[in-house]
Amino acid sequence: MDTAEVILSVLVVVIIIVSLLSNVLVLICFLYNPEIRRQVPGLFNLNLTFCNLLLTVANMPLTLVGLVSRAQPGGDGFCQIAGFLETFLSTNSMLSMAALSIDRWIAVVFPLRYHSKMRHKDAALVLGYTWAHSMSFSTVAACLSWVGYHRLYASCTLSNARASSRTQFVVFTVFFHSFTFLLSFIVLCFTYLKVLKVARFHCKRIDVITMQTLVLLVDIHPSVRQRCLEEQKRRRQRATRKISTFIGTFMLCFAPYVITRIVELFPAVPIDPHWGIVSKCLAYSKAACDPFVYSLLRHQYKKTCTDILNRLLKRSSLNASGRRLEQQGNSIPTAE
């Protein structure tokens, strides 16, 4: 292994650890807090977490083995199953992000009709579509033997070793990425830009009211006036920063891999093998980013994590106090 492969192997290990711990923490919060379970977005987050955990446990270690050994991990049948699972889980996670964006769009743009438009039954129907959509592409690829070990990515993924079906594979690959990555990206842009437009409109209304109040309060201290103006600026930047995070992480993690898969269809264009693995690592890193982007940085999840930590510390403190009392009781001599 050269230096670049060692660095990439360490990167894969870091992604596996961060993804495993963060997604397990999201799952613990979901199981611990009944309020999160009652909310409709919690179902989409649960599905996204489920996909990320399976991808972390089932596919990332195989990529690490392929990278270290420079060979296919396991037999052909095993690699085909892993490739089917990787195609299904990556597609399902992209569509789950699109579903979360649709949920936020309805909640912000149609707040009074949100509970009638997005019920648990409606969320189950959306998740049913994401599973059917993901399963259809994965099944077609598996039935046509278009999943297997790909040396460029050191992974069990979409791959075609037969020259006779190259045209059909090219059409399938373009169609697949158009209806997974591109479709999800369009939905994300449409919904979140609508959300940003509504957020900016409300910020302007609040700014007008704030400025009118500051004009009326002529005796207000200059420092208070300055803090109000700074809060206005932070309020406008907060919505833009959140929307940029949702769309930016999606593009940064998935776009290099998808573009590489499309460029790979043209044999005349050479692709550096290290870049193929880097693009795969970027795609895997989305599983480590999602828990923070969609869950753990929200106030509700932060509070749940704090409650769990306080409960564990309280329990450990009570156990320590009980052991000390027991030791003190054993040390007191009994009267004969």
Secondary structure as UniProt FT lines:
FT   HELIX           3..32
FT   HELIX           34..38
FT   HELIX           40..58
FT   HELIX           60..69
FT   HELIX           76..109
FT   HELIX           111..113
FT   HELIX           114..117
FT   HELIX           120..143
FT   TURN            144..145
FT   STRAND          147..150
FT   TURN            151..154
FT   STRAND          155..158
FT   HELIX           163..165
FT   HELIX           166..177
FT   HELIX           178..182
FT   HELIX           183..216
FT   TURN            218..219
FT   HELIX           222..263
FT   TURN            264..265
FT   TURN            267..268
FT   HELIX           273..290
FT   HELIX           291..296
FT   HELIX           299..331
//
